[in-house]
Amino acid sequence: MIDLKLIRDNPELVHKAVDSRQTKAPIDEILETDRLRREKTAELDELRRQRKEQSKQRVDPEAGRALRERIAVLEETLRTLDEQLQTYLLQVPNIPQADIPFGTSEDDNIVLRYCGDVREFDFEVKPHWELGEKLGIIDFERGVKLSGTRFYVLKELGARLQRSLISLFLDLHTRKHGYKEMYLPFLVKKEILYGSGNLPKFADNLYRDAIDDLWLVPTAEVPLTSLHSGEILANDQLPIKYCAYTACFRREKMSAGKDTRGIKRGHQFDKVELYKFTEPEKSNEELEKLLDDAEDIARALGLPYRIKQLCTADIGFASSKSYDIEIWAPGIKEWLEVSSCSNCWDFQARRANIRYRRASDGKVDFVHTLNGSGLALPRVLIAVLENYQQADGSIMIPEALWPYMGTNVLK
């Protein structure tokens, strides 16, 4: 949530920011509702002053009753206006930072650099679904039998490879990069999704248990955001760095016929998330560090990847600045997004009420929050299978995974 004062004082700036995202938000409605709210607040204050004066002197009981009724009506009007204003504010995306490249679609994202060497093959490269089925490590038919389209089963060494990747991610981030590992609920309350910015905008993409009104997490970013909701953190606690594995659940809106084969897109997937709470002045510096930490996984696995800076039209709803990490998958001939690293400024902190006490003057202010996948599956698994395939259909295991796999080859 952006600051109401910013909208009130700089409406043109906010309009321009929303337009740069190629979207719409109820800025004019916010301004009008805020105007009415302040007007009615002034009226209510005056009526309460009059009631206080009446209490000091004898007045006609009917006049006193009429004044109380007017106050009650105004109090209800203000409650309605407050609710409406909050509803409007929750629909406004974050403000892109000034150095974000302008764009009208994802085609305007900028590739900043390529890292690692793309392997040249002297045989016909196969996609992961052919490799997985031949090796008996991916079972699409049984996945569909259990849960329907966009589900699959990882078998034996396939399941071990998935688990090994998750373990590598967590070990690297905790032992080398200094993140604190958290094990989180996969179901959260509605207000937790409001805190991260997933509700109300992305309600159609979420899975919900209607009886208990609990929601399956679309990413560990959601519960990590609210670990410190309603708290005031000490300055010397920052930055706080968390990482967490969760299964993730999203009701993907997929185009007919698009990505129908393989395991690239699904309603359930695994991910290790990186999350930071930082001082505002240091958040962009911490974003660069977070990006490097996520890249370190690709480097450890020896996978070729590239870094993109997202344009104004493609950064996420809560983000002020984002980078994507994309790993090359030669079998399907695609760059696969495996991480989006974002600085959300104080957008989530305002929604979840997460503050810190400044060292300079002791005043309380909102923290900045950052997040990024470190990394997301199954796309990393796809990249490992396709990049490390051999002419005979076997898969060499990256050296970083040998201690977890207990073997250096899938065959």
N, C-alpha and C positions, 0 to 999 in steps of 0.2 A: 504494500500500500504506500503510495506516495503521500507526502505531507499536504494536508488540506491548505495550509498557509501558502505553499508553493503554487497551488492552483489558483488561490484567491489573489495572490500578488503578481503572478506571472502566467495568466491564462494563455497568452499567445505562445509562450515557450512550450507549455504542455500540449496545446493543440498541434504545434509543429512536430513535437516529439511523437505524438500518437500518429499523425499523418505519415511520418517517416517510416513507421512500422507497417504501413499499408493496412491499417485497421481503423476501427472507430471506438470511441469511448464517450460516455455521457458528461463531457466537461461542462457544457452550457447548463445542463440540468443540475450538476453539482453547484455551480455558481448561483443559480436561482434558488435552489433549496437552501443553500447556506445563507443567502440574503434573507429569505423568509424566516429561517431559524433565528438569526440574530435579531431581526425585527420583533418576532414574537417573544424572544427572551427579554428584550428591553421592556415590552409591554407587561410581561409577567413580573419583572422586577419592580415596576412602578405599582402594579396592583398589590404586590406583597408589602411594599412600603406603605400604601394606603391602609392596608389591613392592620399593619403594626400601629399606625397612628390611631386607627379606630379603637384598638384595644386599650389605648390610654385615656379614652374619653367615652362618655355615654353617647351611643348612636342608636338610630332606629334599627331594631332587630331585622326588619325586612331589608334595609340597606346592607346590613352585615351579611345576611344570607345571600343576597344578590352578588355581592363582591366575592364571596367564597365560591359561588357557582361559576362566575367568570374565571376565577383562578383555576378551578378544576378543568374547565373546558380548555384553557390555554395550556395547562400541563399535559393534557392528552394530545393536543395539537403538536406540542413540542416532542413528545415521545414518537409520534408518527413521523415527524420531520427528521428526527435523529435516525430512525430506522431506515427511512428512504435515503438519507444522505450516506449512511453506511453501505447500503446496497449499491448505490452508484459508485462509491469509492472503490469497492471491491472489484469493479469492472475495468478499472484503469490500469494499464500495464506500466511497467517501470519505464523510467526515462533513459534512453540510450546515452552513453557517455559521449562527450563531444568528439572524440577521435574515432568513433565507430563509422566505418564506411557506409555511405548511403546506398540503399539498394531497393529494388522493387520485388525481388524474389531470391530464392537460394542461389540462382545462377550468378548473382552479384557478390557472393562470398569470395574472399581473396585467399588464394593459396600462398602461405608465407614461406614454407620450405618443405622440401622432400628429405627424408632421412632413411638411410639404409639402401641396400642394393636390391633391385628387383631381379629375381632369379630368372635366368634363361634356361629353358627346358629343351632337351633334345628328343623329346617324345611328346605324344598328344596329351595335353593336360586335361584332367577330369575334374568335374565339379564335386563338391563334398558329398552330395547325396549318392552319387555312384560309388565313391570311395567308401562311404560309411556302410552302405548296403552290402557291398562286396566283402568287406571286413567283418560284417555282422555286428557292428557297434551302434548303428542307428536303425530303428524299426519304426517306419512311418505308419504301416497298416495298423499295428497295435495301438499306437498313439491315437489314431482316428477312432479306433474301436472303443477306446476308453473315454475319450473326451471330445471327439469331433475334429473338424478341420483345424489346421494350424497347431496341432499338438503332435508330439512324437515321443518315442522312448529311446533313451540312451542305454546301451547294454554293455555289461562287462567292462572291457577296457575303454569303451566310449564313456561310460559313467565314471570310471576312474580318471580319465583324462579331464573331464569337467571338474571333478573334485580336486584334482591336482592343480589345475589352473587357479581355482578359488583359493587354495592354500598358499600357492605362490604369491598371489596378489596380496593377501593379508599379511604374510610373513615379510614381504618386501616393504610394505608400507609401515608396519609396526617396528620392525627391527632396523631398517635403514633410514626411513623417512620420519620416524618419530610420531606417528599417529597412534591414538589410543583405540584399541579394538572394542566395539560394542556389539552385543547381540540383542536385537530389537524385536518387539512384536511385529508380526506380519499383518495384524489387524489393528486399526486405530480409530479413534473417535472422530466424528465429523469436524470438530473444531481444529483438530490437528491438521487436516487437509486445508482448512481456511488459512491456517498459519503459514503454510509453505506456498500458498498461492494456487493450489490445484483445484480448490473450490472457490467460487462456484463455476469458474470458466470451463473446467474439464470434467464436469460431472458425468457426461455421456461416455467418457473413456474409462471410468472406474467401475470396479466390481464392489457390490455392497450386500451385506447381510441385513435385510430389511427388519428382521425381528429384533435384533439387538442394536440396530443402527451402527454397525461397525463396518469399516471399509478396508478392503485389501490394499496394501500399499503398492503404488505404481513404481516406487523407488524408495530406497532407504533415506533419501533426502528428506522425505516427509516426516518420519519420526525424529530424525536427527535435528531438524529445525526446532522442534518443540521440546527437546530435552531440557532447555533452559527457559522455556516460556514463563513469563511473569517474574523473572529473576533479575536482580541487579548484580552483575559480575564485577569482581575487583579488577582493576587495570592490570595487575601483575599476573592475572590468570590468562591474559590474552597473548598470543593467539591460542585458542583451544582447537586441537586437531583431532578429529575422529575419523575412523574408517569402520565400515560395517558391511557384512554380507547379508543380503536378503534375496529371497525369491521375489520377483516383481510381477504384477498382474495388471494388464492394460487391455481394454476392449478396443483393439486396433481397428480403425476404419480403413480397410484395405481396398484398393481398386480391384475390380474384377479382372482376374487373369494376371495380376501383378505379383511377382515373387511367390507364386503358388508352389514352386518346388523348393525342397530343402528346408533348412531351419533358420533362415535369415530373419523371418518375421513370425512372431507367435504371440499368443495371449499370456503366456507364462515364460519368464526367462530369469536367469540368475545374474546378479551384478554385485560387485564390490564398490561401494560409494565412499568418496572422500568428502569431508565437510570441515569448514573452518568458521570460527567466530573470531573476528579481528577488530582492531581499532580502525576507524574510518580512514585515517591518514595512511595506513599501511595496506589497505585491502588490495589495491592493484598490484603492489609488490608481491603480496601473498598469492594472488592469482597466478602470476608467472611461476612461482615456486610450485603451486599445486599442479599446473600444467606439466612442469618438468617431472614431478613425481609420477603422474599418470603415464607420461611418455616412457618412463624408466621400465615399465612393464614390457612395452613393445621392444625396447632395446634389449632387455634380458632374454626375450624370446627370439631375438634375431629376425624380427618381422619388418619388412619395409612399410613405412607409414608417411603420412604427410599431415601438416598442420594448416588448418584454415581459420581465418578470422571471419566471424559471421557478420553480415551486413545488418542494417537496421530492420529489414523485413524478415530476417530469419532468426534473430535472437529470441530466446524464450520469453514468455509473459513476465516472469519475475526477474529476468536478467537485465543488467545494464551493460554488460560486455561479455562476450563468449568466444571461446576457441573450440574447434572440433579436432579430434584426432581420428584419422581414417587410415585403416590398414588395408593393404592391397591383397585381394583374393584372386589369384590367377585362374582358378577353375571357372568362376562365374564372371571373371573379368570386370570386377568392380572394386572401387574404394569403399570400404565398409566403415561407417561411423561406429567407433567403439567407446567414445567418450565425448562429452560436451562439458567443458570447464567454464564456469560462470561466476562473475562477481555480481551479487544481487544488491549491493549497497545496503541501505537500511530498509529495503522494501519488505522482506520477510520479517525483519526484527520489529517493525511497526505492527505488522499483523499479529505476531506472536508475543509482542511486548517483551522484548529481550534487550536489556540495557546494561551499561557499564558505568563505573564511576571514573571520570577522567583524572589522571594523575596531576595534571597541571593546576586545576582549580577545584577539584572535588565535585564538580557538577555531574549530573547524570545525563547520559546521552544514549542513543541507540547504537548498538554494534553494527558492523557489516557482516554479512554472511556470504560464504562462497561454497560452491559444490562442484563435483565432477566425478564421472565414473572412473574407477581405477582398477580394472576395466569392466566392460559389459560383455556378457556371454549371451547367446552362443556364437557371436560373430568372431571372437578371438579363436574359438574352437574351429570355426570354418577356416580361418586364416592359417592355423597350424596344419590342418589336414591338407589344404590345397597347396601351401607353400612348401611343405616337407614331403610331398608325395614322391614316390619312386616309380620307375618304369614298370615294375612288377605289381604295382598297386599297393605296396606296403607304405607305411608312413614312418619316417624317422622322427624321433622325439627330440625337441630342443633340449640342450644340455641342462638348462635351468630346471627342467621338470624331472630329470632322472631320479633324484632322491624321493620324489613323490610317486612316480610311476612304477619304480622297481624294474623298469625295462627301458631300452633305448629305441625300441621299434614296435610298431603295430603291424601285425601281419597275420 
